[in-house]
Amino acid sequence: MAKKNPLILLTNDDGLFAEGIEALSRNIKDLGQIYIVAPDRERSATSLALTLHRPLRVKTIKKNIYAVDGTPADCVYLAVQKFLPRKPDLLISGPNRGPNLGQQDISYSGTVAGAIQGTFLQISSMAVSILADKYGKYHFDHAVKICRSMAQHFLESPLPEGITLNINIPPPPVKGIKIVKLGQKRYNPEIIEKTDPRHRLYYWIGTGNPKAIGDKDSDVMIIKKGYITVTPLNTDLTDKKTIQLSSFKNILSSINHEISQKTL
């Protein structure tokens, strides 16, 4: 059962002043006490990076709203350790401008990383990303209504420990929600080489046009059919099947024998 006045933490990787997080904050403000701790500018593709080699600067924008010159993971860590009166009951990262679908996207995504950082801190957390329509428009008002419904339910029934939800919302009209596994998006990496005004080379990493691959039940395929995709992500990355493989055990046994012999 949800607490009387639950505490909800919002973050993102698009930056504190992004349209998505502002729309979400307005839409759920009556659900509890809302705190926003987000990067002061876009921090896409930062994954779970923490800023360890320089101090972090934080600007108080207004009551319970903070801009951090760091990554989404920094924001969540700072929020819980310094700015919030207690551990939040729910963390929502996003809604992100653009999808986070497939194994590659979620590995690089700052949006997903913000939610995973929350899960590390034992907070019920979800990452939300939205897709543009065929005209390139993002329907934030549509997406945040869906976020609100999910927030209400997960405040009542928190997620299992170690689980983060990765949610992608297509443009309206949506056909429903499906629980799906991750697919893959194959990128054609491109490196753009240029010369600056001082005649020094610099490089710009591009992603090219990704190609969605995977079976018909994966997120990258289901989203194309107009469904909201929900993928539970486990912070335990252990591949338990490989641990049990006799061939794998035999290789490690041989390596262990060699190490033991050399040590002697």
Kinemage of the C-alpha trace (Angstrom):
@kinemage 1
@onewidth
@group {chain A} dominant
@subgroup {mainchain}
@vectorlist {calphas} color= white
{ca met a 1} P 0.000 0.000 0.000
{ca ala a 2} L 1.277 3.464 -0.911
{ca lys a 3} L 2.221 5.901 1.831
{ca lys a 4} L -0.048 8.865 2.514
{ca asn a 5} L 2.362 11.397 1.036
{ca pro a 6} L 4.834 9.413 -1.102
{ca leu a 7} L 8.115 10.950 -2.218
{ca ile a 8} L 8.827 10.774 -5.950
{ca leu a 9} L 12.218 11.584 -7.461
{ca leu a 10} L 12.468 12.669 -11.110
{ca thr a 11} L 15.647 12.751 -13.188
{ca asn a 12} L 16.614 12.430 -16.855
{ca asp a 13} L 19.490 12.734 -19.293
{ca asp a 14} L 17.922 15.430 -21.510
{ca gly a 15} L 18.548 18.092 -18.875
{ca leu a 16} L 16.499 19.800 -16.197
{ca phe a 17} L 14.774 22.168 -18.623
{ca ala a 18} L 13.725 19.489 -21.109
{ca glu a 19} L 10.064 19.460 -22.091
{ca gly a 20} L 9.516 15.864 -20.975
{ca ile a 21} L 10.493 16.160 -17.324
{ca glu a 22} L 8.593 19.441 -16.951
{ca ala a 23} L 5.434 17.875 -18.409
{ca leu a 24} L 5.779 14.850 -16.133
{ca ser a 25} L 6.269 16.975 -13.039
{ca arg a 26} L 3.100 18.953 -13.772
{ca asn a 27} L 1.080 15.811 -14.408
{ca ile a 28} L 1.994 13.921 -11.228
{ca lys a 29} L 2.360 16.762 -8.722
{ca asp a 30} L -0.751 15.648 -6.841
{ca leu a 31} L 0.545 12.093 -6.333
{ca gly a 32} L 2.987 13.058 -3.609
{ca gln a 33} L 6.012 15.157 -2.808
{ca ile a 34} L 7.985 15.714 -6.034
{ca tyr a 35} L 11.717 16.334 -6.174
{ca ile a 36} L 13.574 16.959 -9.433
{ca val a 37} L 17.335 16.435 -9.482
{ca ala a 38} L 18.563 16.411 -13.060
{ca pro a 39} L 21.594 17.388 -15.171
{ca asp a 40} L 21.953 21.071 -15.970
{ca arg a 41} L 22.265 20.165 -19.677
{ca glu a 42} L 21.906 17.169 -21.939
{ca arg a 43} L 23.871 14.126 -20.776
{ca ser a 44} L 22.803 11.484 -23.259
{ca ala a 45} L 24.808 8.250 -23.644
{ca thr a 46} L 26.632 8.690 -20.323
{ca ser a 47} L 25.471 5.296 -19.055
{ca leu a 48} L 26.252 4.748 -15.339
{ca ala a 49} L 29.214 7.132 -15.251
{ca leu a 50} L 29.899 8.834 -11.926
{ca thr a 51} L 31.916 12.046 -11.727
{ca leu a 52} L 34.877 11.215 -9.487
{ca his a 53} L 37.741 13.427 -10.682
{ca arg a 54} L 36.228 16.888 -10.223
{ca pro a 55} L 33.756 18.462 -7.820
{ca leu a 56} L 30.079 18.569 -8.722
{ca arg a 57} L 28.272 21.909 -8.758
{ca val a 58} L 24.594 22.062 -7.849
{ca lys a 59} L 22.225 24.971 -8.438
{ca thr a 60} L 18.923 25.247 -6.597
{ca ile a 61} L 16.391 26.357 -9.208
{ca lys a 62} L 13.456 26.538 -6.816
{ca lys a 63} L 12.165 24.526 -3.884
{ca asn a 64} L 12.881 20.792 -4.407
{ca ile a 65} L 14.366 21.374 -7.883
{ca tyr a 66} L 18.117 21.053 -8.430
{ca ala a 67} L 20.369 21.289 -11.493
{ca val a 68} L 23.596 19.264 -11.320
{ca asp a 69} L 26.591 19.627 -13.639
{ca gly a 70} L 26.968 15.853 -13.783
{ca thr a 71} L 25.450 12.663 -15.107
{ca pro a 72} L 22.036 11.156 -14.336
{ca ala a 73} L 23.721 8.652 -12.021
{ca asp a 74} L 25.404 11.551 -10.201
{ca cys a 75} L 22.001 13.227 -9.830
{ca val a 76} L 20.346 10.197 -8.249
{ca tyr a 77} L 23.280 9.573 -5.926
{ca leu a 78} L 23.358 13.212 -4.776
{ca ala a 79} L 19.588 13.383 -4.409
{ca val a 80} L 19.379 10.405 -2.090
{ca gln a 81} L 22.478 11.239 -0.074
{ca lys a 82} L 22.056 15.016 0.250
{ca phe a 83} L 18.843 16.648 -0.927
{ca leu a 84} L 15.918 14.361 -0.145
{ca pro a 85} L 14.470 14.130 3.377
{ca arg a 86} L 14.276 10.333 3.008
{ca lys a 87} L 14.615 7.594 0.434
{ca pro a 88} L 12.039 8.106 -2.331
{ca asp a 89} L 9.181 5.688 -2.834
{ca leu a 90} L 9.531 5.897 -6.613
{ca leu a 91} L 12.092 7.141 -9.116
{ca ile a 92} L 11.179 8.017 -12.711
{ca ser a 93} L 13.965 8.741 -15.178
{ca gly a 94} L 12.686 10.554 -18.254
{ca pro a 95} L 10.603 10.734 -20.275
{ca asn a 96} L 13.477 10.634 -22.727
{ca arg a 97} L 13.229 12.307 -26.108
{ca gly a 98} L 13.713 9.251 -28.330
{ca pro a 99} L 13.686 5.487 -27.777
{ca asn a 100} L 15.847 3.309 -25.572
{ca leu a 101} L 15.233 -0.064 -27.173
{ca gly a 102} L 17.393 -3.154 -27.391
{ca gln a 103} L 20.543 -4.266 -25.633
{ca gln a 104} L 22.788 -1.579 -27.093
{ca asp a 105} L 20.565 1.395 -26.267
{ca ile a 106} L 20.067 0.445 -22.641
{ca ser a 107} L 23.812 -0.119 -22.194
{ca tyr a 108} L 24.652 3.445 -23.259
{ca ser a 109} L 21.541 5.297 -22.125
{ca gly a 110} L 21.802 7.925 -19.417
{ca thr a 111} L 18.031 7.702 -18.958
{ca val a 112} L 18.149 3.991 -18.198
{ca ala a 113} L 21.255 4.471 -16.064
{ca gly a 114} L 19.452 7.007 -13.875
{ca ala a 115} L 16.788 4.405 -13.113
{ca ile a 116} L 19.336 1.626 -12.561
{ca gln a 117} L 21.211 3.860 -10.100
{ca gly a 118} L 17.946 4.156 -8.218
{ca thr a 119} L 17.575 0.373 -8.185
{ca phe a 120} L 21.119 0.082 -6.808
{ca leu a 121} L 19.931 2.286 -3.937
{ca gln a 122} L 16.888 0.030 -3.390
{ca ile a 123} L 14.374 2.453 -4.873
{ca ser a 124} L 11.527 1.260 -7.084
{ca ser a 125} L 12.696 2.769 -10.392
{ca met a 126} L 11.639 3.025 -14.001
{ca ala a 127} L 13.100 4.587 -17.145
{ca val a 128} L 10.649 6.061 -19.648
{ca ser a 129} L 11.410 6.926 -23.279
{ca ile a 130} L 9.077 8.114 -26.013
{ca leu a 131} L 9.136 7.776 -29.772
{ca ala a 132} L 8.315 10.544 -32.211
{ca asp a 133} L 5.520 10.241 -34.733
{ca lys a 134} L 6.169 10.108 -38.483
{ca tyr a 135} L 6.399 13.904 -38.551
{ca gly a 136} L 9.096 13.966 -35.866
{ca lys a 137} L 6.796 15.257 -33.129
{ca tyr a 138} L 7.046 13.989 -29.553
{ca his a 139} L 3.689 13.723 -27.777
{ca phe a 140} L 4.762 14.469 -24.205
{ca asp a 141} L 1.261 15.147 -22.890
{ca his a 142} L 0.188 11.704 -24.117
{ca ala a 143} L 3.270 10.008 -22.632
{ca val a 144} L 3.055 11.581 -19.185
{ca lys a 145} L -0.535 10.419 -18.744
{ca ile a 146} L 0.740 6.874 -19.215
{ca cys a 147} L 3.606 7.600 -16.808
{ca arg a 148} L 1.100 8.849 -14.241
{ca ser a 149} L -0.931 5.643 -14.422
{ca met a 150} L 2.224 3.551 -14.000
{ca ala a 151} L 3.432 5.707 -11.122
{ca gln a 152} L 0.159 5.251 -9.264
{ca his a 153} L 0.351 1.473 -9.596
{ca phe a 154} L 4.022 1.146 -8.662
{ca leu a 155} L 3.546 3.371 -5.633
{ca glu a 156} L 0.929 0.841 -4.507
{ca ser a 157} L 3.004 -2.196 -5.509
{ca pro a 158} L 6.765 -1.465 -5.562
{ca leu a 159} L 8.967 -3.375 -7.973
{ca pro a 160} L 10.918 -6.434 -6.773
{ca glu a 161} L 14.402 -5.738 -5.441
{ca gly a 162} L 17.030 -5.530 -8.185
{ca ile a 163} L 14.520 -4.881 -10.981
{ca thr a 164} L 14.384 -1.736 -13.123
{ca leu a 165} L 11.642 -1.165 -15.668
{ca asn a 166} L 12.600 0.055 -19.133
{ca ile a 167} L 9.496 1.558 -20.746
{ca asn a 168} L 9.121 2.841 -24.308
{ca ile a 169} L 5.987 4.671 -25.432
{ca pro a 170} L 5.048 4.972 -29.113
{ca pro a 171} L 3.116 7.961 -30.482
{ca pro a 172} L -0.672 7.828 -30.165
{ca pro a 173} L -2.849 5.962 -30.624
{ca val a 174} L -1.350 3.073 -28.645
{ca lys a 175} L -2.727 -0.443 -28.889
{ca gly a 176} L -1.856 -1.472 -25.332
{ca ile a 177} L 1.077 -2.628 -23.209
{ca lys a 178} L 3.277 -5.674 -23.698
{ca ile a 179} L 5.951 -7.121 -21.427
{ca val a 180} L 8.844 -7.908 -23.752
{ca lys a 181} L 12.481 -8.943 -23.820
{ca leu a 182} L 15.268 -6.807 -25.238
{ca gly a 183} L 16.039 -7.083 -28.915
{ca gln a 184} L 18.984 -5.543 -30.716
{ca lys a 185} L 19.637 -2.440 -32.752
{ca arg a 186} L 22.699 -2.771 -34.931
{ca tyr a 187} L 24.395 0.562 -35.452
{ca asn a 188} L 26.724 1.438 -38.297
{ca pro a 189} L 29.339 3.371 -36.332
{ca glu a 190} L 30.637 6.437 -38.095
{ca ile a 191} L 33.534 8.685 -37.189
{ca ile a 192} L 33.476 12.179 -38.641
{ca glu a 193} L 36.925 13.740 -38.941
{ca lys a 194} L 37.239 17.525 -39.123
{ca thr a 195} L 39.840 20.230 -38.651
{ca asp a 196} L 39.373 23.064 -36.174
{ca pro a 197} L 40.343 26.725 -36.873
{ca arg a 198} L 43.818 25.994 -35.491
{ca his a 199} L 44.291 23.159 -37.965
{ca arg a 200} L 44.057 20.419 -35.341
{ca leu a 201} L 42.129 17.262 -36.082
{ca tyr a 202} L 39.054 16.390 -34.048
{ca tyr a 203} L 36.603 13.503 -34.252
{ca trp a 204} L 32.838 13.306 -33.835
{ca ile a 205} L 31.313 9.923 -33.031
{ca gly a 206} L 28.075 9.270 -34.883
{ca thr a 207} L 25.680 6.349 -34.647
{ca gly a 208} L 24.471 6.062 -38.228
{ca asn a 209} L 21.044 4.596 -38.913
{ca pro a 210} L 20.413 1.619 -36.624
{ca lys a 211} L 18.804 -1.553 -37.914
{ca ala a 212} L 16.409 -3.353 -35.577
{ca ile a 213} L 16.992 -7.094 -35.394
{ca gly a 214} L 15.666 -9.830 -33.151
{ca asp a 215} L 12.645 -12.051 -32.964
{ca lys a 216} L 9.080 -10.816 -33.280
{ca asp a 217} L 8.551 -10.733 -29.504
{ca ser a 218} L 11.432 -8.358 -28.726
{ca asp a 219} L 11.006 -4.692 -27.809
{ca val a 220} L 12.483 -3.377 -31.056
{ca met a 221} L 9.811 -5.244 -33.032
{ca ile a 222} L 6.771 -4.895 -30.753
{ca ile a 223} L 7.129 -1.098 -30.531
{ca lys a 224} L 6.640 -0.914 -34.316
{ca lys a 225} L 3.162 -2.387 -33.890
{ca gly a 226} L 2.029 0.476 -31.689
{ca tyr a 227} L 2.412 -1.130 -28.262
{ca ile a 228} L 4.023 0.316 -25.157
{ca thr a 229} L 6.947 -1.964 -24.347
{ca val a 230} L 7.898 -2.792 -20.760
{ca thr a 231} L 11.117 -4.715 -20.121
{ca pro a 232} L 12.179 -5.706 -16.585
{ca leu a 233} L 15.958 -5.306 -16.290
{ca asn a 234} L 17.878 -7.224 -13.629
{ca thr a 235} L 20.905 -5.550 -12.074
{ca asp a 236} L 22.417 -9.013 -11.540
{ca leu a 237} L 24.301 -9.485 -14.833
{ca thr a 238} L 25.508 -12.963 -13.952
{ca asp a 239} L 24.978 -15.513 -16.728
{ca lys a 240} L 23.949 -18.484 -14.611
{ca lys a 241} L 23.805 -20.857 -17.598
{ca thr a 242} L 27.489 -20.343 -18.362
{ca ile a 243} L 28.403 -21.007 -14.730
{ca gln a 244} L 26.866 -24.474 -15.094
{ca leu a 245} L 28.517 -25.348 -18.434
{ca ser a 246} L 30.888 -28.278 -18.005
{ca ser a 247} L 33.091 -27.066 -20.880
{ca phe a 248} L 33.498 -23.683 -19.201
{ca lys a 249} L 34.284 -25.330 -15.872
{ca asn a 250} L 36.884 -27.546 -17.532
{ca ile a 251} L 38.669 -24.581 -19.112
{ca leu a 252} L 38.834 -22.760 -15.797
{ca ser a 253} L 39.996 -25.931 -14.069
{ca ser a 254} L 42.875 -26.201 -16.555
{ca ile a 255} L 43.784 -22.554 -16.015
{ca asn a 256} L 43.661 -23.058 -12.257
{ca his a 257} L 45.986 -26.062 -12.567
{ca glu a 258} L 48.491 -24.040 -14.636
{ca ile a 259} L 48.435 -21.158 -12.162
{ca ser a 260} L 48.941 -23.540 -9.234
{ca gln a 261} L 51.909 -25.190 -10.949
{ca lys a 262} L 53.574 -21.865 -11.721
{ca thr a 263} L 52.958 -20.597 -8.194
{ca leu a 264} L 54.684 -23.648 -6.794
